[in-house]
Amino acid sequence: MVIPGYDPDDLDERLEELLSDRDVDRYLTADERARYDEGESLVDLLSADDIRDLLDEAPTTDN
């Protein structure tokens, strides 16, 4: 899945950071969770809406 303004590898790393404190199963089905546990990317597993929601909820750091 392509999200404008994000490199896919950077986006996957960011999603993993955002989900580290959350219940991954809230976003993934049992089949998707198994695929994630086997190494599939969150970018490939999450819907565009879920990705946008996670990014929108992420705290921002303004200097």
Secondary structure per residue as TSV (DSSP state, phi and psi in degrees):
chain	resnum	aa	ss	phi	psi
A	1	M	-	360.0	134.4
A	2	V	-	-103.2	127.1
A	3	I	-	-115.3	117.0
A	4	P	T	-53.6	135.8
A	5	G	T	90.1	-0.1
A	6	Y	-	-126.4	135.1
A	7	D	-	-73.2	133.5
A	8	P	H	-54.8	-39.8
A	9	D	H	-68.0	-42.8
A	10	D	H	-64.2	-39.5
A	11	L	H	-64.1	-44.0
A	12	D	H	-61.9	-43.0
A	13	E	H	-61.6	-43.0
A	14	R	H	-64.9	-41.6
A	15	L	H	-63.6	-39.7
A	16	E	H	-63.3	-39.5
A	17	E	H	-62.5	-45.6
A	18	L	H	-66.7	-33.7
A	19	L	H	-87.3	-6.9
A	20	S	T	-63.0	-29.2
A	21	D	T	-102.6	10.9
A	22	R	S	-125.9	170.0
A	23	D	-	-84.2	106.1
A	24	V	G	-57.3	-33.5
A	25	D	G	-67.2	-14.7
A	26	R	G	-66.4	-28.0
A	27	Y	T	-105.6	-22.9
A	28	L	S	-115.9	143.7
A	29	T	-	-73.9	171.5
A	30	A	H	-60.0	-41.1
A	31	D	H	-65.6	-44.1
A	32	E	H	-64.9	-38.4
A	33	R	H	-62.8	-41.5
A	34	A	H	-62.3	-42.6
A	35	R	H	-65.1	-38.7
A	36	Y	H	-63.4	-44.2
A	37	D	H	-63.6	-25.7
A	38	E	T	-86.0	-1.8
A	39	G	T	112.4	2.0
A	40	E	-	-70.1	147.9
A	41	S	-	-72.2	141.9
A	42	L	H	-62.5	-31.3
A	43	V	H	-60.4	-36.3
A	44	D	H	-79.8	-25.5
A	45	L	H	-93.9	-35.6
A	46	L	S	-80.9	150.5
A	47	S	-	-76.0	160.2
A	48	A	H	-59.3	-38.8
A	49	D	H	-64.0	-42.5
A	50	D	H	-63.8	-41.8
A	51	I	H	-62.0	-47.5
A	52	R	H	-62.0	-41.7
A	53	D	H	-60.5	-44.9
A	54	L	H	-62.3	-43.6
A	55	L	H	-68.0	-36.8
A	56	D	H	-68.7	-32.2
A	57	E	H	-81.0	-15.6
A	58	A	S	-65.4	136.1
A	59	P	-	-65.4	141.2
A	60	T	-	-103.0	155.0
A	61	T	-	-117.8	109.5
A	62	D	-	-103.3	130.6
A	63	N	-	-92.8	360.0
